[in-house]
């Protein structure tokens, strides 16, 4: 069924869902959920839009039943972490390629897909400022690099100034180099990419095998300093619904202080950062975050 013109803003999310149908059904599910929620806001009254959105809802319902035993579907906390982790790994790959001066279609596509998945995180609640800046940076980078290659120019690798990013933000709704039909007008795709690379729709089974230097995806001067140390290595996000897990009425601690729900959430963050750092064998970052969590829980202060 053709996408109604009124729903054009969700076309890339729908295509990302199609690309991940078999590679990562969880990504496909949440991309469709985002498309439905966004589409309802765009136009839920015209017959063609209602028909299209109802079809998407039917697909979602079928997927939900099929994956009824998948925690990423049944638990928002797990689903949020799955999508953000996937988005950040795409971002990390593209950013490392960019810093190394390796400009090609796969890295452009990875930047743009990461920005789309950061859009999708809004189904779990309001995006963090960090996610907003990452999304803007990734989408702008994809557009900038594509335009440079299209014009025969050599892109500037690495982080860009914030003012440059803001100037280009107006065009971030368009996918760089991709026509409505899905064809790419930029440089040709290598049919046999290097082992560390991603195809335009990366195979989720290979994502966890990619070794990225901790913090390498965080350019020193990227907008809002996206991942300040020592938290730079976190590929797993802190779910925004994690406050629901904190005790509503915490008991006073031996030192006479009382931990707040926010304190518990922050301690959870540090523990998650530590676990993520260990995935990259970054012992120093892991120890630093565990020490922060311990200090917060035992003194009530960071």
Secondary structure as UniProt FT lines:
FT   HELIX           5..10
FT   HELIX           11..19
FT   TURN            20..23
FT   HELIX           25..42
FT   HELIX           47..66
FT   TURN            67..69
FT   HELIX           71..74
FT   HELIX           76..99
FT   TURN            100..101
FT   HELIX           105..120
FT   HELIX           121..124
FT   HELIX           129..150
FT   TURN            151..152
FT   HELIX           162..168
FT   HELIX           169..171
FT   TURN            172..173
FT   TURN            176..177
FT   TURN            180..181
FT   TURN            191..192
FT   TURN            195..196
FT   HELIX           204..207
FT   TURN            208..209
FT   TURN            214..217
FT   TURN            220..221
FT   TURN            223..224
FT   TURN            226..227
FT   TURN            229..230
FT   HELIX           231..233
FT   TURN            240..241
FT   HELIX           242..245
FT   TURN            248..249
FT   TURN            254..255
FT   HELIX           261..279
FT   TURN            280..281
FT   HELIX           283..299
//
